[in-house]
Amino acid sequence: MDMTTETEVRRAIAAERRDLADVLTGLPERTWDEPTLCAGWRVREVVAHMTMPFHYSAPRFVIEMLRSRGNFARMADRCARRDAASLSSGELAAMLRDNADHAWKPPGGGFVGALSHEVIHGLDFTVPLGLDRRVPEDRLRIVLGGFDTSKSLKFFGVDVRGIELRADDLDWSIGDGTPMYGAAQDLILVLCGRKLPEGRLRGEPSRRFVA
């Protein structure tokens, strides 16, 4: 990625974090305890996970991984639950906003991976809450352009063999077979192992991916 493109991606990351912080700031307190698309996590656990890179140093991250015997999923779950219990909703939202320009990148994912992280986890709580937030198209196209489908399907254990995922809001599709339609942001969630609410997907295969 050249410097111009990297700058654009970093601006998109900052804008997404600020937008999500605005959404969170406007939520009633009780909504922070609503379930999300991440099984077992409420809104506050998802946001705690999103803000983890901002206050965990590299040495602390290593220590937490050792405590979880090298299992990242176990470590992320334990830390999200602990931070969600110790930080208020206001503190979590402020942490996301105050670190909008933070230079964190997921290992091997670069800044596009960081943007994908924010977009997907933002959808994890806005979709089940019925907030009807649309990720701005320029950010969504960056995510789609850098999406590693094979890696995601393997990591989340998603089987989309024989299905063509076809966006009905962008010129984007992936796969071959029986078409399944939906907004591009919803199809990304499918590829990341999420089960969606009724009515967001269309086509014969859609029933497999509905909660």
Disulfide bonds with the S-S distance in Angstrom:
none
